Amino acid sequence: MQVQDEKQVGKVFTNITIINNADEIRALDGTIAEEQVRSVTLNNVLVDTGATTLCLPADIIAKLGLRVLKEVDVVTAMGIGTTRIFQDAKLKIGDREGTFECLELPGGKNPLLGVIPLEALGLELDLKNQQLKVLPISPTETYLTI
């Protein structure tokens, strides 16, 4: 299975869905209705191996209702700056999903998908074909190690 990606020279883009995991847990235990679970689907998100994790603009974080975990110093193209880390962002790419922290992007920039979610979800950048490759996870072959 290949994850759908858009091709541009030297870049890989993919579609992702982000769900507020805390909302999803509350819906599962009946505290809120399933329709109240906040989520967004983003098309053509840049896969950026220079980014550590999932990076989202403030307006998307607000729409998802994610909670602040902490403030941190980060390295950007402009130098060292300060941003916030948010928690409970459940990320879905193709048939893979996992819950991650995300960094708030300054200035409403475009979302970025960094290396931690890629590795955790068993997705690998295939620069030759400009796509994401889904690594195997089966009883005979798996990317997961102990």
Helices and strands as residue ranges (DSSP letters): E 5-8, E 11-20, H 21-28, G 34-36, E 39-47, E 54-57, H 58-64, E 67-76, E 79-93, E 96-105, G 106-108, E 112-113, H 115-121, E 123-126, E 131-134
